[in-house]
Amino acid sequence: MLDGTSNTDTALGTPAVILSVDAIQEFKEQTATYSAEYGFSANQINIVSKSGTNDLHGAVFWFLRNDALDANNYFSNSAGVKRPKLRQNQPGFVVGGPLVIPKLYDGRNKTFWLLNYEGARIRRGFQDFLIIPTPDQLAGRFTSEILDPTTGTPFPGNQVPQARYSRLAKLATAKYFPAPNANLPQGNYIRQRALPIDTNQYTFRGDQQLGKYGTIFGRYTNADYTSIAIGNTTEQGDIFFVQKSKNWQISHSVPISPRLVNQFRIGFVTALANQHGATAPQSDIDPLQLTGVFTTLNAQQRTYPAVGFGAVGTGMSGGGSAGNDYQASKQPMWDIGNGTTWVRGRHTINFGMNVRKWSLQRDLANDFLGQFTFSGFFTGNKTRDHAVADMLLGYFSGASSFQPAGFSVGDRSGNPRQFNFLYVAPYVQDDWKVNQRLTLNLGVRWDYRNIPFESNDRMGWRDLSNPKGGLLVADKTLVEKGIVGDQSYYKFAGRRNPRDASKKVFAPRIGFAFRPFADDKTVIRGGYGVFFDSAEGREIDGAADIYPYVSRGNYIQTLGQTTALLTTDQMFPNFAGLGAATPEANSFLAVNISPEPRNPYVQQWSFSVQRALTGNTSIDLNYIGNKGTNLLMRRNIAQSLLPRNPAICAATPSVGDCPVLARRPFPNFAVYIDSDWSGNSSYNSFNSKLEHRTNSAIFTVVYTWAKSIDTKSAAAGIGNDVAGWQGFLNNNDVRRDRGRSEFNVDHRFVSSFVYQIPVGRGMKFLGNANKAVEAVLGGWQTNGIVTLQMGFPMTISAADVGGLNDTFGTNRADIVGDIHAGGSNRTIDKWFATEAFRQPAAGFLGNSGRGILTLPGINNLDSGFFKNFNLLERVNIQFRFESFNLANHTQWGGPVRNIADPRFGRVLSTRAARINQLGLKFIW
């Protein structure tokens, strides 16, 4: 939320970044799907606002994209499908000047104003290829042998009688799945949609000169963002994002003396980020006769129960609502800072403090009517037919829902909470010019962050002293109500959070710049610093999602379980009454605040040499390295241990320690995804840059080699992380997941140019052109960016057959051959050596590692042409034509990486084909 007007502490933190309109929009689109998950708004982007001037200046702009100007992608062409729809309009303006009120006030040289607006109206086509259940499958007619789970014998004719359909199956078969519309290797259904994105952002700013008392400015920004994202097969699974942010800032700078300047700033931001699904009619919900669920649901909370297919059904699209379809988040924050610059001889000393106080107001209770996964475990466990048959009969492998409990808020559905945060960071830095050749930067920052607490003490964390698994709770009311007593499952913590925050958070920084030669054409720079970080707010939300505020249920069924199988007709158990806490009321705990919180930090070091080769040409050689420590991860500490003899379990899953429940390390926990601060990372890179400048051109070539290694690249996983949100493949052996970071790029080459074509008035050619010639041939500029980049790492996944590994259906494949065989002969039908992998047997984890292969890379050229028209001395019009992927080079998406999918190894998608954009700016 800072305006970037002061850089007094830049060397002690992250430098400000000024984004273009297009870059800001791209960032918002990329972050929209994560905003509700992590509790921030995509519109919370720091935009550097400029002060007004003594004259009225401004610009009006408009950018246009339309699919009529674009190319079709490879797979749409192959399938005879029209290119995806694209309608994108980005209007905006900025205007500023002195505040002048005729006959009342003349603010020239002292009072200035600025007004800015940026908007976007986008309808972006989306297309992909799905596999959905066929009409025969939905009618219960199968080609595979289908076992009756109640008898273990095949259904006559492999047909499931409709009289045996569960109530949920009747809804799903009637409304969840459209008729197949294709017969392609990629799938039997082509999904095409035009998804809207709408943004509005406006900013007001005022500046006032106060003479000897310095200057003051104020700014107010309001931003709204709405969009729709694809969820399940049809519009029933859409996710609607609504984000709003408002922020203001006041800053005062004053020269106390010629060598002493002070700047004070205060600001406030409130960011709302909500999401919800499509509303389900009550007439569709009532026949399900679900028990133990919230019944007072508003339109945004009343979404369809979800149906998904796992294990051998991987690759088949589900139906109903999307997961986590309802979430609400609001984050108000105060930001106060003061910085002072003191010049004393050869020393420039910056010192000050930044204080931030904010709350995270959240309600993540969702999926009120259930999310159900069917994996084919119980009707044959071999093909997609079995996954659909399990659904028809209602035999789920996983079911989950947020359910009402004794302290649920009145008749309101959900579980609102408010976590409180505090950040205090004093700093001091000395830029010491030792002599004409050497400058040192010496500084330290004290980065204090509190351990958050919940306003009403509705919070719990893991009791490390309980060998069976239990919780410490902060709410004394639970003691008074008898929910916490002598039982071993809950204990009263006697405090509001797990522990006091560490005060050993000193972050030193040291840097130097040295000119070794008398010609001053060479500069050597280096530095080392420690940078502390905060936790993602999302990583403590589950600390409040516990009984009796809400009951978060997760019900798992596997092969070999000793208890009777349930169907969806028997869901869910009731926890609405008050009583002593039980493990059943908290069968899914995620993600909880760590009982042993730590301060994550990164040590970063760098060394670079810059040399001027000629007056216009320079070369830079840089090395950058860092090491991350105490990084935040998730770990399902309740995951079952591996069976002692998995070969026996594959044949007889109900004997010995084969049943999942018999191997649980904490019998009181079914699922407990805990925050874990044991993550670490390392990064090393070499970067070279060659730049040449002339009066009319800039040409740059950059090459980067880098290697990033970690145990996990984000707490909830990113990219193609197999374990993803739940932690690691084997949470009892996290070391086996150490490998290339999901964002690792080994090699990247970027070359860019900006060229002012030397034709027209004042230029090399036609320098004395008349107005007509100038209007046609003068004022042209072109630019371009060539990007060649290796792909991100790729992990080969598999199924958890029978659910015996307790990994939420995920696994990694076994390696049985040369995984790099035929690498130079790859095709889109076989991108890697698929024969080198196999599906692990039931009870076995795959032996392949994380990130062992590489996704397709990037080979791209973006270019643009600009024409400037000088209408008057200070009035210009700029026309822009920009082409993204100018050569329309096919940029392949990732291949299917799950060996359980019959499309294994196939590339089914591409990144965007050529997109052309028109722009117009009116500048005065």
N, C-alpha and C positions, 0 to 999 in steps of 0.2 A: 504493500500500500504506500510505500515511500515514493516520493516524486523524483528522486534522482538528482535533486538540485545541489546536494552536498556530497562530496566524495571523501570526506575527512577520514572515514574509517574503511575506505575501499581496500586498502592493503591488508586489513584484518578480516575481511569477509569476502563475499562473492561480488565481483564488480557488477554494476547495473548493466542490463542488456536492453537496448532499444529495439523493438520489433516493428517490422513493417506491417501494414494492414493485412496483407496476404499471409504473412507468417503468423500473426495473431489469430486469424481465422482458422488456419490449418491446425494450430495448437489447440484451439477450442474444440474443433471437431474431433481431434484425437483423444482429448481428455474427457469428452462428454460422457463416455460409457463408464468412466471410473469415478466420476465426481461424487455420486451418491454413495458409492462404496467406501470412499476414503474421506468424505466429509469436507470437500472443498468445492468451490465453484470454478468452472472453466473461465469465468469472466474475472476472476481475481488475478488479473495480469497487470503488472506494473507498467504503465504507459507514461513516458516522460512527456510532460506537458510544457509548452513553451510560453514565455511571457508575451504579452502584447507589445506593440511598438507605438511610436508617435504617429505613424501613418496607418490607415486602414489597409490591412493585408488579409488575404485569405485564399482559399482554394475550394472548388467544388469538384468532386470526382464521382465516377461511376464505372464499375467493372462488370462485364457481362460474359457468361459462359452459356452455351447452348449446344445440345448434342448434335444439332444440324451442322455444326462446325467441326465435329470430332470424328474420330475413327472408331470402328467397332473392335471389340476384343476378339481374340483368337477363337475362344470356345463359342461365343455367340455366333460368329461367322460359320463355324463348323456345324452348329446345330440349326442354322437357318433362322436365327432369332435376331430381331432388330436390336440395334445398340441400345443400352440402357438410357433412360430419359435423364436429361440434365438441364435444369433451368436455374441459373445462378445469377443473381443481381446483388451487387454490393455498392450502394450509394453512400455518400458522405460529404461532409464539408468541414472546414475550419475557418474561422474568421476572428480577427482580433484587432485592437487598436486602442487609442487613448479614450478615457472616459470624458466626454464633453457634453455638458448640458447647456445649451445656448442661454446666455444671459445669467446663468446661475453658477456654472463651474467649468473651468478649463483644466483638465487633468493631464495635458501634455507635459511630458518629462517627469510625471510623478504618479499618475493613476492609470492603470491599464487593465483591459479585460480581454478574455478569449473564450470562444464558444466552439465546441467540436461535437460532431455527430458522425457515427459510423453504424451502418446497418447491413444486414444480409438477409436475403430471401432466397433460399436454396431448396430445390426439389431434385434430389439426387437419386438416379436410378440404381437399384440394387438387383443383382442377379446371381444366383448360384444353383447348383445341382444337388438334389437331395434323393435319398432312398426312403420311401415311405411304405407302410404296409399296403399290400395289394387288396383289391375287393375280395378275392378268394380267402386271403388270410383273415380279414376282418369278419368274413362270414363263417370262419371256423373250418375252412377246407384247406388241408395241408398236404404237401407231398412227402414230408418227413414223418417218421413214426412219432406220435404224440402220446406220452404216458399220462395216465390219470394219477395225479399226486396222491389221491386217497387210497388207491389200490396198487399202484406200481405197474399196472398192465396197460397196454395200448388201448386208446379209444377205437371203437370199430370204424374202419375206413379212414382212420386218422382224421376224424371230424369231431370237433368239439361241439356238443349240443348247445344250442342257444339258451336252453333252459338252465344251463350251468353258468352262463355269463354273470359276472359280478355287476353290481349296479353302476360302478364307475365304467366298466367296459361298455355297457349299453350307451352311456353318454359319449364315450370316446369314439365308438364305432359309428355313431350317428353324426357327430359334429366336429371331431378333431382332425380328420384326415380327408383331404380332397382326393378326387380320382387322379391316378397317374396320368401325366400328359406327355411322357417321353419314354423312349426305350433306347437309352444311350449307355455307354460304358460308365459315364460319370454318375448316372442315376436315372430313376424313373419319374422324376418330377423336377421341372424347371420352375424355380420360384423367382418371380419378378415383381418388384415393388418400386414405387417412387417415394422416397422418405424425405420429410420436410425438416429443414433447419432454419430457424428464424432468430435473428439477433438484433438488438438495439442497444447502443451505448452512446451516452452523451456526457460531456464534461463541461463544467463552468470553472473558470479561473479568474482571479483578480490579483493584481500586484499593486503595492503602494510603497512609494519612496518616502521615508521618514526623516530625511536629512541626516543629522548626526546620530539619530537613533536607529539608523540602518534601514532595512527593507523588510516588508512582510508580504506574504502571499497566502491565499486560501484557494482550495480546489475542492470541487464536489463532482463525483462521478457516479452515474447510475447505469447499470448494465443488466439486460434481460436476455436469457437464452432458453429456447425451447427446441426440442427435437424428438424424433421417434427412432428407436433402434429395433432391429429384427431380433425376435426371440425364438419361439418355436415355429412350426411349419406355417401356420396361418396367422391372420391378424389377431387372433385370440392370444397370441404370445408376444405381441408388441410391448415394448417398454417405452413409456413416455417420460421424458426428462423435463423438469422445470427448474431453472436456476435464475436467481436474482441476487444482485449484489449492489450495495450502496456504500460509498466510502467518502470521507472528507478528510482534509488535512490542512493545518495552519502551520506555517513556518516563519520564524523571525530570525534574521541575521543582523548582527550589529558589530561594527569595528570598535572594540574597546580602546585600542591604541593602534598605532601604525603596524605593530607587530603582533597584535592579539585580536582574533576574530572569534565570535561565538555564534553558534546557530542552535536554536531550540525549535523542536517540532512536536506537534501532537496530532494524532489522527485516530480515526475510528472507522472500522469496516464491519459490516454485517453481511454475511453470505448465506443464502438459502439454496439448498440443493436437494430437491425431492424427485422421486420417481414412483411411477405406479403402472399397473397393467391395464389391459382392456377389461371393462366391466362385464361380468357374467350375469345374465338374467336370473332372478331368484327362482323362476320356474325351472331352470336347469339344475339348480343347486338342491332344491328341496327333495327330489326323488333319490338323491344319494344317501340321505339319512345318516350323515356323518355324525358321530358322537364326540364329545369332549373338545369341541372347537368353539371359537368365538362366534356368536350369533348376531351381534350388533355390528354390522360391517357397513361402512359407507361405500359409495359407488366405486371409489378408487381401491378399496381394500377387497371388494368382492370380486375376485378373479377366479377363473376356472382352475380346478385341481389339475396338476401337471402330470403327464405320462411321459416317461423316458425309457429308453432301451439301453441296457448296459451289457458288459461282458461280451458274449458271442454276438449280441445284437448291436455292437458298436458299428457305427456307420449309418444306422437307421435313425431318422429324425423323429423326435417326439411330438406331442401335441398338448393342447391346453395352454396354460399360462407359462411365462418364463420364470426361472428361479429368481428369488430376491426381488420380486416385481414391485413390492411396496417398501419404500424407505423414505424417511424424512430427516432432514439435517439442517441445522441453523448454527452459524458460528459467529457470534459477535466478538470483536477484538478491539482493545485499546492499545495504542502504540505511542509511547512517549520517549523522546530521545534528545540528548544534548551533546553537541560536539564543539570542541574548542581547538583552534589552531594557534600555535605560539611559535613564532620565528625568533630564534636566538642564535646569532652567529651562523655557524654552519649547520645548525640543528633546526629542523622543522618538526615540532612535537605536536601530535594530535592526541587528544584524550577526551573521554566522554563516557556516556552510558546510554544503553538502550533498555527499556522496560516494556514488556508486553504482558498483558493479562487478557485472557479470553476463556470462553466456555464453549464446549461442544455439546449442543442440544440435539439429541438424537432419538429416533424411534426406528429400530431396525426390525421389529417384529413384523413378519410377513408370511407369505404362503399359508394363510390362515386355513385354507381348505385342503392343504396337503400337496406334497410333491412325492410322486411314486415312481420307482424304478423297477423295471422287469427285465431280468437277465437270462431267462430260460433255464434257470437252475433246476426247476422242479418238474418240467415236462420232457426233458431229454438232454438239455445242456449241450447242444451241438450246433444248431443253426438258428437263423433268424426266425424260422417257423416257431421254434420253442420260446423265443422271447415274446412273440405275439401271443402264443398260446397261454403263457403265464399271465399275460395281461388280461386275456379274455376270462380266465378263471379267477383272476384277482390275487394270484400268489406273487407278492412283491418280494424283491430282494432288499429293497430299502424304501422306507416311508418316513416323512418328516413333516413337522408343522409346529408353529408357535401356537400354544394353547393357553386358555385362561387358567389362572391360579387364584389363590385366596386373596392376594393383595392387588389383583389387577384393578386398574383405575376405573371404578364405577362401572358404567355400561359402555365405556370406551374400549375399543379393541386396540391392542398394542401394549407397548411398555416404554413410555417416554422417560428420559433420564437426562441429567446435565453433569458433564465432567468439567472440572475446573483446572486451568493451567496457568503457570506463571513462569516468565523468563526474565532474568536480570543479567545484563552483560556489560560491566564496565571494561574499558580498554585504554591502553596507552601505546603509542608508537612514536618512534624517533627515526626520522629520515635524516641521516647524518652524512653530509658531504665531506668525507675525510680529506680529499684533495680534488684536483681537477680531473683525476682519472677514476677515482673510487668513491662510490656511494653505498652506504650500508642502510638497511631497513631493519630495525629491531623493535619488536613489539610483543605484547602479551594481552590476552583477552581472558576474562573469567566468565565462563559460560554456564550459568546456573539455570537448571530447569527443575521444577518441583515434580514430585510423583503425584499425578492427578488424583483427585477424590471426587466422589459424587455428592451433589448438593444435599440429598436426603439420605445419604449413607446407604443407598441401595446398591451394594457392591460386595462381591466376594472374590476370594482368590484361594489357590490351592494350599491346603494344610500339609506342609512337608513332613509333619510328625505322624501322619496317619498312613500306615502301611497299606491299608485297603483302599485309600483314596477318600479325601474329605475336603471340606471348605471351611475357611475362616471368613466370617462375615462381619461387616462394620455396623450393621443396623441393630441397635440395642432393642428395638421394638420386637425383633424376632425372639429375643429371650423372654420378654414380657408376655408374648402370645404363646409361648410353649413350643415354638417351632425349633428353637435351639435349646436343648436341655442337656441331659446326661448322655444322650446318644453320641456315638462316635463320628457320625457323618458330618454334622455341623458343629462348629465351635465359635464362640464370640471372640473377635479379634481384640477388642478393646482399643482400636484405633481406626482412622478413616481410610488408610491406605496401607500397602504392605510394609513400607519402611520409609524413613526419611531420605531425602535426596542427598546424593553425594555432594560435598563441597570441594572435592579435589578435582576441579574442572578448569585448571589453568591451561590455556592454549597458547604456547609461545609461537612466534613467527620470526624468521630471520631471512634476509635476502641481501643480495649485493648486485651491483652493476659496475663493471670494470672495463675501461678502455686501455688495452695493453700497449697500443702503438701510437706514435706521435701523429700519424695521419688521421686519427679518429675515425677510421673506416671500419673498425672492428669493435664490437661490444660483446662481452661475456657476462651472462646473467645466471644467477642461480638462487635457490631458496629452499627453505624447509619450513613446514608449518603443521600444526595440529588443529584439526577442525572437529568440533563436537556437533552432534546432530540430535534432533528430536525424534520421538517415536511417532509413527503414523497413528492418528486418532482412532482409526478403525481397529487397531490392535488391542484395544481395551474394552470395546463395546460389550463383549460377552460377559464382562464382569458384573453387569447389571441384569443380564438375561438369565436370571436364576429364579427358582421357586423361593418364595411364593409370589413374586412380582409377575412372573410369567413362567410357563413351563415350556421348555424347548425340547421337543421330543424327536428322537431319531431311532427308528425301529428297523433292525437288520435281521434278515433271515438268510441262512446259508445251508449248503448241503451238510448232512450229518448232524444237524442240531438235535438235541435230545428233547426239546419241547415241541408241542404240537404246532404245525404251521397255521398261520393266520391268513385271512384274505382281506382285501380292502373293504369288504362288507362289515368287518369287525373293528374298524378304526374310528375313533382313537380312544384310549382310556381317559377317564375323567379326573382332573386335578383341581377342579374349581373350588373345592372346600379347603378349609384350613386344617392343619395337622402337622405333626412332626415331619421334617424334611426326609425324603427317601431318595435313593439313587434313581428310582424309576421316574421321579418328577424332574430330574435333571439328566436325562439320558444323552443329551447333546450339549456339551459345554464348549463354546467357541465364540470369539477368541478372547480368552481371559487375560487380565493383567498378570504379568509375571510376579510370582512371589519373591523373586530375586532380581528386581530391575537393575539395570546398569546404564551407564552413559556410553552410547556408541560414539566412536570417533575414528577419524581417518588421519593417518600421517601421510603427508604429500611432500615430494621433493622434485626438484627440476633443475636442469642445467641446459643452457642454450648458448649458441654462438651466432651472432649476426654479422655479416660482412657486406659492405658496399662494394660490388664488383666494378661498377661504373657509376657515373653520376645519377643514372636512372635505373640501375639494376642492383638488386640485393638478394642475398641468399640467407636463409635461416636454417640452422640445424638444432633440433630440440630433443631432449629426453625428458620424459615425465614418468614418474612412478608413484604409486601410493599403496598403502596397506590399510585395510579396514579391520577394526577390532570391535568386539561386542556388538556386532550387527544384529538387527532384529530379524528373527525368523519365526516360523510357527512349527510346533512339533506336537503330533498326536501322542501324548505320553500314555494313552490307554490302548494303543494298538496292540493286538495280541502278539505274543512271541511266536517265532516260527516253530512249526511242529518238529519234534525230535527226529521223526522218520516220515518225511513227507511222501515217500513212495507208498507207504502203507495207507496214508490218508487219501491218496488219489484213488485207491481201490475200495477202501472201507472208511469213509469219512466220519463215521459215528463212533469209532473205537478210540481208546486211549486218550491222548491229548489232541486228537484231530479236531473235535468240535472247537469252534472259535472261543466260546465262553470258557472252556477249560484252560485256555492259554492267556487269559487276560492278566496283565501285571498288577492292575488295580481292580479288584472285583467290583468295587462300588461305581466305577466309571465305565460307561459304554463307549462314549467318545469324549475325549477331553483334549481340545486343541489349545495348547498353552503358548503364550508368548515366550520366546526363548532368545536370550541375548548372547548365544555362543557362536554366532556367525562370524566368518572372517572372509577376507578377499584380498587379492593382490592384482595390481595392474602395472604393466610396463609398456611404454610406447616410444617409438622413434618417429619424429616428424621432420620433414624437410620441405622448405618453401622457397620457390624462386619467383620473384616479382619484378616486372619491368614496367616503368611508367614513362609516358611521353605527354606532350601537351594535349593529345587527343585520344590516348588509349591507356588502359591498364590491363596487363596480362599477368595472370598468376597460375602457378602450377604447384600443387601440394600433394605429397605422398605421405601416408601414415601406415606404419606397421604397429600393431598393438596386440597384446595378449592379456585378457582378463580372466581370472580364475576365481571361483567361489564355491561355496556349498549350496547356496541358493541366491538367486538374483533379486528377489523381492519377497517380502514376508508371505504374500499370498500367491507368489509365483507369477511369472510372465512368460511370454513366448510359448514354447511347447513343453514347458515343465510338466512332466508326467504327474508328479504328486500334487502340484498346484496348491490350491487353497488349504489342503489338509496337512501339509508338512512335507514329509519325505516318503519315498517309496518304502523304506524300512526305518521307522522312527526310532528303532532301537539300535540302529547302526547308520548314523547320518553321514559318516565319512565316505560311504560308497557313492554318495551323490556329489562329491567334489569333482568339478570339471570345469569346462569352459563356461563362462557366464552366458546367459541367454542372449545378451546384447553384444557379445564379442564379435568383432570384425577383424580378421587377421590383416587384410590389406585393403586400403582405400586410396584411390587416386581421383583427385578433383582438379580440373583445369577450368578457369573462368576468364572471360575477357569483357571489357567495356570499351567500345570504340565510337568516337565521335567522327562520323564520316566527313572528311575535309572538303565539303562542297558547300558553297553559299557565301554569303557576305562575311568578310573577315577571315575566310578560310583559304586554304592553299589553292583550291580550284574555284573559279567563278566568284572570286572575292568581291567583285564589283557588280554582281548580278542585280538586275532590276527586280521590282517587287513581284512580278509575275513568275520569273524564274526562281526567285527565292522561295515563293510559296510552294513550288512543286519540288525543287531539288535541294533546297537548303534546310538546315535544322534536323537532319536525320542522325539517329544514334542506334547502334545495335549492341546487344550483349548476349552472352551465352554461358552455360555451365555444362561441362561434361563430367559425368560421374561414373566411375568404374569401381565396383565394390564387391568383395566376397560376401557370401551369404552368412546368416546367423547359424549357430549350432542347431543340430537336429537330433532328437532322441527317438528311438524306435520303441514303441509301446506295444503292449499285449493285454490280454484279459487275465483277470484273477478268477480262474475257473472255479466255480462253486463258491466263491467268496471266502475261501479258506485262509487267504493271507490277510484278510481284514484291511484291505487297501482301498475301499470304496470302488471296487471294480477295476482298478488300474494295476498295471504291471509293466515290466520291461521285457523285451524279447530275449530269447537265448541266441547266442552267436554260434553258428555251426559251420561257418565257412569264411572266406575272404570278403569282408564287408566292402572293400574298395575294388573288387573285381569288376572289369568292364567300365571303369569310371569314365573313359574317354568315349564310350559308345552309348551314353545315356540318351534315352528318349523320354517323351512325356508319358509314354505307357509303362516305362520302367526306368525310373530316375536313379535307382541304386540297385545293388545286388540283392534283390528280395530273397533269392534262394539261400543267402547266408544267414537267414534268421528263421526261427521257429517259435511256435507258441509253447511256453513252459507248461508242464503238467500241473494238475491241481495240487496245491500246497507248496509249489516251488516259486521262488522269485527269479526272474530272468537274470542272466549273468552279464548282459550288456550294460555299458555305462551311460552316463548322462552326456548328451551333446557329442556323440561319437562321429556323426556325419554332419554335412553342411548343406543348408538350404540353398536354393538358387539365389544368385546375387543380383546386382543391378548393373545395367549397361544403358545409360540414359543421356540424352542431350536435351536440355531446355534452352530456348532462345527467345529473344524478343527484339522488336523494332519499335522505335519511338520517333515521332515527328513533332517538332515544336513549331508553332505558328506564333509569330510576334505581331499581335494586332495593334497594340499601342506601345509606348515606351515601357510601361510597367504592367501590361496586360498580355498574357500568353495563354495559348491553348496547346495542350499536349495530347496527341493521339497515340495509343499504345496497342500493339499486337504482340501477344505472348503465346508461345507454344510450349507445352509441357510434353516431353517425349516427342520431340519434333520428328524424329525418324520413324516413329511408330514401331520401335523395336519391342518385340514381345518380351515382357518382364514376367517370367513364370512365378506363380505362387508356389507354396510348399506342397510337396506330394503327400499322399495319404500315408501316415506313419504308424498306424495301428495294424498289426499283423492279423487281427481278428476281422478286419474289413476286407471283403473280396476285391476291393479296389486298391489294395496295398501296393504302394510304390508308384501309383499313377498321379500325375499332376492334373488337377481339376479346375484350376483357376489361374488368372493372371492379375497382375496389378493393372492400373489404369492404362488404357490405350491412349493415343494422342488426344490431348485436350487443348483447345485453342481458346484464348481469352482476349476480348476487346476491352479497351479502357479509354476513358476520356477525362481529362483534367482541365479545368478552367482556373487559372492562377492570376492573381493580381496583387 
